[in-house]
Structure formats: C-alpha cells, structure tokens
C-alpha cells in the first residue's frame, strides 16, 4: 500500500475494524517514511463474466434492473427488489469464487424471485432456463403448483386456472 502523501511503499497497520455491515475492513495505517496516517478500506472483489468474456464487478443495481422487467405490473416494491438483490449477492459470494458466470447469477435469482412473486419468476425463468416450448412453461407451472400445495412461502399466491 503506497502512502497517499509521499508515495512510499511501506506502511504499518495501526488499527483494523469491520465496517458496520461487515462487508469490509477499515484499516488505519501509518507511513514508515513520513509518519502520516491514512485509512484504507478492504473489500472482497466479485467479478461477473459476461457472455462476451468481459469481466465486470458484481452489481446489485444490475440484478434489480433485470428483475424489475420481470416484475412489471406485479405487486413488488423497490424494497422487495433490494432484499432480493442482497439475497442473490450473499448466495453468489458464499460460493467463494472471485469470478462467476453471468448465467449463474441469473440462476441464483430464481429461488428468491420464486418466493417473491410466481408470475415474475415464470417470466424470468423463461429466459434463464431457456424455455423453448409451452411444455416448458407447463412443467414449471406444475412444479409451482406442487410447491404451493406444500404451504405458502413469502408473498406468493397459488396459481389457479382461470
């Protein structure tokens, strides 16, 4: 770590603390050359590898934007989407990998989205599970109905034939 004042490459850690949410470590450092103190913030990096091969940092905002399209016209609030994005990030980070495929992020969204809203889940799943026919939708709906018979989860309502 280079000193931001004199650019010397050696510093010692004076104090370390977790941030309030526990997602980073705040370190107070002192430069061995000029003696001035500065703070660093250490976080784990998580990169998402897109289909094109480009890596970019994981973004909860991108998760929310992708799910928001599936939730259009559904009774889902911004707070619901923020909680979903947090759950997805926690699940992806729990894998321990520093890089994850974008498709895997999409698949990680499915579980929390199914609990949140079944119609939005079907919309999203049709893309990320590559539905190719009506049978794919029917199988997914049958699985949702079977799960609904086991008891309510979250805000979901049973799917009914109209």
N, C-alpha and C positions, 0 to 999 in steps of 0.2 A: 504494500500500500504506500503510494507516494504522498508525501506531505503536500497539502494544497497551498502552503505558503512558500516553502523553499524547494519543493520537488525532491527532497531527499527520500531515498527508498526505504529507510529503516524507521520504524515506529514501534512503540510498545503499547499494549492494551492496558489501560488504567482501570476500566470498568466495563462490564458486559451485562446487559439486561434484555429480557424478552420484551417485544412490543406488547401493547395491551391485548391485541387479538392473537398473540402467539405466533404470528406468521413470519416474524423476522427477529433478528438480534441486533440491538443497538450497541455499538462499541464506542467507548470514549478512548481515544488514542493520544499519545504524546510523541512528538517528533524527537528522535535521538539527536538531531543536528541543531535545530533552532529552539527546541523546548516548547513550542506552541502546541496547544491541544485542538483536536478536531474530532468530529463524530462521523462514524460510518454506519451504514445500515446494510446488514447482510440478509439476503433472501435467497430462497432456492429458485432456480430458474426452471421453467417448464416450457418446452417448445412444442408447437404443433406442426407436424409435417403435412403440408397440403398435397393434393394430387399432383401438382406441378413439380413437387420435390422441394419447394421453398419452405424454409422453417421460419415460423414467427412465434412470438410469445403468446402463451395462452391468455385468452381474454374472456372474462365473464360477460362483458358487453356483447361480444360476438355470439355467445351462447344465447343470451337474452334476445338478441335481434333475430336469430334463426328460429327460436321457439315462438317468438311473438307472431311470426307469419302463420304458424300452425294454429295459434290461439285466436286469430282474428275472428271477432264475432262471438267469442266464448266468454263466460264469466270468470276471467282470470285477471287478477290485478298485477300491477307492477311489482308489488311486494312479493306476490306469489312467484313471479319470474325471478326475482332476486334470490329468493330462497332456493329455487330450483338450480340456478347457476352456481350457488355456493355448494349445494349437494354434489353437483357434477364435478366441480373443481376438487372437492375433497375426495371423491371417488377416483378421479384420474390421478391425483397426487399420491393416493395410497398405493398405487401400483409401484411406486418407487422409481419409475423411469424418468429420465430427464427429457426424453422426446417421446411423443405419442402421435400416432397417425390421426389425421382429422376424422377419418371414418370411425375410429374408436371413440372419439369424443361424441360423435353423433349417436353411437350405440349406447354410450354412458348416459345420454339424455333420456333414453326411452323409459327406464324404470321410474325416475322421479316424475316424468311427464304423464305416465300412465296413472300414477296416484293422483295427480293434479286434475287432469281432465281427459276422459277417454276419447272424445272426438278429436281433440288436438293430438292425442297420442296416435290415433289412426292416420291422421294427416301426415304427421312427422314420420311414422314408421313406414308409410308407403314409399317414402324416399330412401330412408336409410336401410331398410330391409329389402329394397329392390322389388317391390310388388310388381308383378308382371301381368296379373290376371285378376278377375273377380274372385276366383277361388282363393287367392292370397288374402284378399280382404275378408272373405267369408271365414277362413280359418282363424284369422286374427280376431274377428268379432266373436267367434265361438269360444276362443280362449278367454276373451274378456268377460263373456257371459258366465263361463265356468268359474272364473275368479270372483265375479260379483256374487255368485251363489255362496261362496265361502265367507262372505261378510263384507261390509263396506270398508273401504280404505280411503282415507283422506276425504276429499270432496267429491269423489266420483259418484255418478249416478248409474244405476244399471241401464244397459242398452235394451231398449224394447222395440219390438217390431210395430210399425205404425200401419 
